[in-house]
Amino acid sequence: MQDALIDFTESLPLWLQWAGVMLAAAIPFIESYFGTLIGVVAGVPLAVTLLAAVTGNVISMLAFVFVAATARQKVLARRGAGADAVEPSPRRMKVKRMFDRFGVPGVSLLGQTVLPSQITSGMMVSFGASRNAVILWQIISIIVWAVVFALIGQAGIALFR
């Protein structure tokens, strides 16, 4: 899949390659970190790659956060009317345990090693975390992961030149 995204990005006109990086980074499991690698490998300038990857991932994450916040409000309103709770999945329970142990900053920074930022951010909001705190820490995490993988990509390219 990543090879196809690199080919897609490289096939775009030079002035539009940032859009390929942004679209790739908006995909869960590709995110800002693999988005930056795609941009670096495709030859997109590093600053443009970072900005596009972070922007694509943030936009996608925001959509998940706002949908989860709206869904949580509806569920809580329904529960007030007597609806029964649904048994959470094992994966959701694992994220909840991580959330209880590390809080929003920890899950935001470390959660991307387990699940995409879009999913972890939506889950944290559904657990009752502050939407604004989740957004802030997810943006910090997205930037950190993008920079780390951009540096790894740059080092890898320099190593094989």
C-alpha distance (Angstrom), angle and dihedral (degrees) to the residues before:
residue distance angle dihedral
M1 . . .
Q2 3.79 . .
D3 3.80 91.1 .
A4 3.80 89.1 53.9
L5 3.81 90.3 50.1
I6 3.82 91.0 49.1
D7 3.82 90.3 49.3
F8 3.81 90.0 47.6
T9 3.81 91.9 50.2
E10 3.80 92.7 46.5
S11 3.81 90.9 48.9
L12 3.79 92.0 59.2
P13 3.78 119.6 91.7
L14 3.80 111.2 -90.0
W15 3.81 92.7 -108.5
L16 3.84 91.0 53.5
Q17 3.82 101.9 44.1
W18 3.81 91.0 99.4
A19 3.82 87.2 67.3
G20 3.81 90.6 57.4
V21 3.80 89.9 52.5
M22 3.81 91.1 47.1
L23 3.81 92.8 49.8
A24 3.80 92.0 47.6
A25 3.81 92.4 49.4
A26 3.81 91.0 52.1
I27 3.82 90.1 63.5
P28 3.83 114.2 95.1
F29 3.83 111.9 -113.0
I30 3.84 90.3 22.1
E31 3.82 94.0 62.5
S32 3.79 126.5 147.7
Y33 3.78 94.2 -49.8
F34 3.80 98.1 58.2
G35 3.80 89.2 32.7
T36 3.80 89.0 61.9
L37 3.79 90.7 48.4
I38 3.80 89.7 51.0
G39 3.79 90.4 51.1
V40 3.80 93.8 45.9
V41 3.81 92.7 48.8
A42 3.82 91.2 45.3
G43 3.80 89.5 53.6
V44 3.80 98.3 -113.3
P45 3.83 110.0 153.9
L46 3.81 111.0 -93.2
A47 3.81 97.4 -119.4
V48 3.81 91.1 49.2
T49 3.80 90.7 45.9
L50 3.80 93.2 51.9
L51 3.79 94.2 45.7
A52 3.82 93.3 46.8
A53 3.83 94.8 44.9
V54 3.79 93.8 47.4
T55 3.81 92.3 45.4
G56 3.81 93.4 49.6
N57 3.80 93.1 47.4
V58 3.81 93.4 45.4
I59 3.81 93.5 50.0
S60 3.80 90.6 50.2
M61 3.82 92.5 45.9
L62 3.81 91.6 49.3
A63 3.79 90.4 54.8
F64 3.81 90.4 54.3
V65 3.81 92.7 46.3
F66 3.80 94.4 51.0
V67 3.82 92.7 45.2
A68 3.83 90.8 48.8
A69 3.81 92.1 47.5
T70 3.80 91.1 51.1
A71 3.81 91.8 46.1
R72 3.81 91.0 49.2
Q73 3.80 91.4 52.3
K74 3.81 90.9 50.7
V75 3.81 93.2 47.3
L76 3.80 92.5 48.4
A77 3.80 90.5 48.7
R78 3.81 90.1 50.1
R79 3.81 92.6 46.9
G80 3.75 88.0 55.3
A81 3.79 85.6 60.2
G82 3.83 91.1 54.8
A83 3.83 104.9 -88.6
D84 3.82 116.2 156.9
A85 3.82 123.0 -117.4
V86 3.81 117.7 -107.7
E87 3.82 119.6 -129.1
P88 3.85 108.1 -107.4
S89 3.81 121.1 -123.9
P90 3.84 120.1 -107.1
R91 3.83 90.6 -109.0
R92 3.79 91.6 51.0
M93 3.81 90.3 48.6
K94 3.84 89.7 51.6
V95 3.81 91.0 53.2
K96 3.82 89.8 45.5
R97 3.82 91.0 53.6
M98 3.81 89.3 48.8
F99 3.79 89.4 47.9
D100 3.81 92.4 50.3
R101 3.81 91.0 49.0
F102 3.83 102.6 40.7
G103 3.81 105.3 20.5
V104 3.79 126.8 -145.7
P105 3.85 96.2 -46.2
G106 3.81 93.8 49.5
V107 3.79 96.0 45.1
S108 3.79 90.8 45.3
L109 3.79 94.2 51.0
L110 3.81 98.5 36.4
G111 3.80 101.9 25.5
Q112 3.79 93.3 79.0
T113 3.80 88.1 71.1
V114 3.82 87.9 64.1
L115 3.82 106.5 28.8
P116 3.81 136.9 1.9
S117 3.80 118.0 -82.8
Q118 3.78 90.0 -114.4
I119 3.79 92.6 59.7
T120 3.81 97.1 40.2
S121 3.80 91.7 47.7
G122 3.80 91.8 50.1
M123 3.79 90.9 47.9
M124 3.80 93.7 49.2
V125 3.79 90.7 52.4
S126 3.79 89.7 47.6
F127 3.84 88.7 52.8
G128 3.79 88.3 57.7
A129 3.80 101.6 -97.7
S130 3.78 116.8 151.1
R131 3.79 109.1 -87.2
N132 3.81 91.2 -141.1
A133 3.81 93.4 49.2
V134 3.80 90.4 49.9
I135 3.80 91.2 49.6
L136 3.82 93.0 48.1
W137 3.81 95.1 47.8
Q138 3.80 93.8 42.0
I139 3.81 90.6 53.2
I140 3.81 89.9 49.9
S141 3.80 89.9 48.5
I142 3.80 93.6 46.8
I143 3.81 90.7 52.0
V144 3.81 93.6 46.4
W145 3.81 93.5 49.1
A146 3.82 91.5 45.6
V147 3.81 92.7 52.0
V148 3.82 92.9 46.2
F149 3.80 92.8 50.7
A150 3.81 92.5 42.9
L151 3.80 88.7 56.0
I152 3.81 90.8 46.8
G153 3.80 89.7 49.9
Q154 3.80 92.7 48.1
A155 3.80 90.8 48.4
G156 3.80 91.4 48.6
I157 3.78 92.7 50.3
A158 3.83 91.4 46.9
L159 3.81 89.8 49.4
F160 3.81 94.0 54.1
R161 3.81 98.2 42.7
